[in-house]
Amino acid sequence: MSYKNAKDVLPQALLRQLWQYVEGEALYVPRRTERRAAWGSESGARREYEERNGRIRARYAENATLEELSKEFCLSVETIRKIV
Protein backbone atom coordinates (compact mmCIF):
# COMPACT_ATOMS: atom_id res chain seq x y z
CA MET A 1 0.00 0.00 0.00
CA SER A 2 1.41 3.36 -0.95
CA TYR A 3 0.70 6.74 0.54
CA LYS A 4 -0.26 9.76 -1.50
CA ASN A 5 -0.58 13.37 -0.48
CA ALA A 6 -4.28 14.29 -0.58
CA LYS A 7 -3.31 17.73 -1.87
CA ASP A 8 -1.86 16.06 -4.97
CA VAL A 9 -4.82 13.81 -5.82
CA LEU A 10 -8.02 15.42 -4.49
CA PRO A 11 -9.90 18.49 -5.69
CA GLN A 12 -9.45 21.52 -3.41
CA ALA A 13 -13.15 21.55 -2.45
CA LEU A 14 -13.01 17.94 -1.27
CA LEU A 15 -9.76 18.58 0.59
CA ARG A 16 -11.42 21.44 2.49
CA GLN A 17 -14.28 19.12 3.46
CA LEU A 18 -11.84 16.46 4.69
CA TRP A 19 -10.08 19.01 6.88
CA GLN A 20 -13.31 19.28 8.89
CA TYR A 21 -12.77 15.69 10.04
CA VAL A 22 -9.05 14.92 9.77
CA GLU A 23 -6.04 17.18 9.54
CA GLY A 24 -2.38 16.20 9.50
CA GLU A 25 -3.08 12.46 9.98
CA ALA A 26 -2.92 9.40 7.75
CA LEU A 27 -6.30 8.39 6.39
CA TYR A 28 -6.99 4.94 4.93
CA VAL A 29 -9.39 4.85 1.98
CA PRO A 30 -10.62 1.27 1.48
CA ARG A 31 -11.31 -0.24 -1.91
CA ARG A 32 -14.88 -0.40 -3.07
CA THR A 33 -16.46 -3.74 -2.17
CA GLU A 34 -16.85 -4.81 -5.78
CA ARG A 35 -13.14 -4.23 -6.45
CA ARG A 36 -11.80 -6.04 -3.38
CA ALA A 37 -9.87 -9.21 -3.98
CA ALA A 38 -10.60 -12.25 -1.85
CA TRP A 39 -8.22 -12.76 1.05
CA GLY A 40 -4.94 -14.30 -0.08
CA SER A 41 -5.88 -14.44 -3.75
CA GLU A 42 -3.25 -11.95 -4.88
CA SER A 43 -0.40 -13.19 -2.69
CA GLY A 44 -1.10 -16.89 -3.26
CA ALA A 45 -1.51 -17.52 0.48
CA ARG A 46 -5.04 -18.85 0.05
CA ARG A 47 -3.88 -21.49 -2.44
CA GLU A 48 -0.95 -22.50 -0.21
CA TYR A 49 -3.21 -22.97 2.83
CA GLU A 50 -5.74 -24.93 0.81
CA GLU A 51 -2.99 -27.25 -0.45
CA ARG A 52 -1.55 -27.67 3.05
CA ASN A 53 -4.97 -28.38 4.52
CA GLY A 54 -5.59 -30.92 1.77
CA ARG A 55 -2.35 -32.71 2.72
CA ILE A 56 -3.41 -32.64 6.38
CA ARG A 57 -6.81 -34.16 5.56
CA ALA A 58 -5.19 -36.83 3.38
CA ARG A 59 -2.76 -37.82 6.17
CA TYR A 60 -5.65 -37.87 8.66
CA ALA A 61 -7.57 -40.18 6.30
CA GLU A 62 -4.47 -42.44 6.41
CA ASN A 63 -4.99 -42.67 10.20
CA ALA A 64 -2.36 -40.16 11.30
CA THR A 65 -3.18 -38.87 14.79
CA LEU A 66 -3.85 -35.23 15.60
CA GLU A 67 -0.63 -35.12 17.61
CA GLU A 68 1.41 -36.51 14.70
CA LEU A 69 -0.10 -33.99 12.31
CA SER A 70 0.51 -31.20 14.81
CA LYS A 71 4.23 -32.00 14.89
CA GLU A 72 4.51 -32.66 11.16
CA PHE A 73 2.87 -29.37 10.14
CA CYS A 74 4.01 -27.25 13.11
CA LEU A 75 0.44 -26.40 14.09
CA SER A 76 -1.43 -26.78 17.35
CA VAL A 77 -3.61 -29.82 17.88
CA GLU A 78 -6.59 -27.45 18.10
CA THR A 79 -5.79 -25.98 14.67
CA ILE A 80 -5.42 -29.47 13.18
CA ARG A 81 -8.79 -30.42 14.70
CA LYS A 82 -10.42 -27.42 12.98
CA ILE A 83 -8.91 -28.39 9.62
CA VAL A 84 -9.91 -32.07 9.70
C-alpha positions as CSV (number, residue, x, y, z in Angstrom):
1,M,0.0,0.0,0.0
2,S,1.4,3.4,-1.0
3,Y,0.7,6.7,0.5
4,K,-0.3,9.8,-1.5
5,N,-0.6,13.4,-0.5
6,A,-4.3,14.3,-0.6
7,K,-3.3,17.7,-1.9
8,D,-1.9,16.1,-5.0
9,V,-4.8,13.8,-5.8
10,L,-8.0,15.4,-4.5
11,P,-9.9,18.5,-5.7
12,Q,-9.5,21.5,-3.4
13,A,-13.1,21.5,-2.4
14,L,-13.0,17.9,-1.3
15,L,-9.8,18.6,0.6
16,R,-11.4,21.4,2.5
17,Q,-14.3,19.1,3.5
18,L,-11.8,16.5,4.7
19,W,-10.1,19.0,6.9
20,Q,-13.3,19.3,8.9
21,Y,-12.8,15.7,10.0
22,V,-9.0,14.9,9.8
23,E,-6.0,17.2,9.5
24,G,-2.4,16.2,9.5
25,E,-3.1,12.5,10.0
26,A,-2.9,9.4,7.8
27,L,-6.3,8.4,6.4
28,Y,-7.0,4.9,4.9
29,V,-9.4,4.9,2.0
30,P,-10.6,1.3,1.5
31,R,-11.3,-0.2,-1.9
32,R,-14.9,-0.4,-3.1
33,T,-16.5,-3.7,-2.2
34,E,-16.8,-4.8,-5.8
35,R,-13.1,-4.2,-6.5
36,R,-11.8,-6.0,-3.4
37,A,-9.9,-9.2,-4.0
38,A,-10.6,-12.2,-1.9
39,W,-8.2,-12.8,1.1
40,G,-4.9,-14.3,-0.1
41,S,-5.9,-14.4,-3.7
42,E,-3.2,-11.9,-4.9
43,S,-0.4,-13.2,-2.7
44,G,-1.1,-16.9,-3.3
45,A,-1.5,-17.5,0.5
46,R,-5.0,-18.9,0.0
47,R,-3.9,-21.5,-2.4
48,E,-0.9,-22.5,-0.2
49,Y,-3.2,-23.0,2.8
50,E,-5.7,-24.9,0.8
51,E,-3.0,-27.2,-0.4
52,R,-1.5,-27.7,3.0
53,N,-5.0,-28.4,4.5
54,G,-5.6,-30.9,1.8
55,R,-2.4,-32.7,2.7
56,I,-3.4,-32.6,6.4
57,R,-6.8,-34.2,5.6
58,A,-5.2,-36.8,3.4
59,R,-2.8,-37.8,6.2
60,Y,-5.6,-37.9,8.7
61,A,-7.6,-40.2,6.3
62,E,-4.5,-42.4,6.4
63,N,-5.0,-42.7,10.2
64,A,-2.4,-40.2,11.3
65,T,-3.2,-38.9,14.8
66,L,-3.9,-35.2,15.6
67,E,-0.6,-35.1,17.6
68,E,1.4,-36.5,14.7
69,L,-0.1,-34.0,12.3
70,S,0.5,-31.2,14.8
71,K,4.2,-32.0,14.9
72,E,4.5,-32.7,11.2
73,F,2.9,-29.4,10.1
74,C,4.0,-27.2,13.1
75,L,0.4,-26.4,14.1
76,S,-1.4,-26.8,17.4
77,V,-3.6,-29.8,17.9
78,E,-6.6,-27.5,18.1
79,T,-5.8,-26.0,14.7
80,I,-5.4,-29.5,13.2
81,R,-8.8,-30.4,14.7
82,K,-10.4,-27.4,13.0
83,I,-8.9,-28.4,9.6
84,V,-9.9,-32.1,9.7
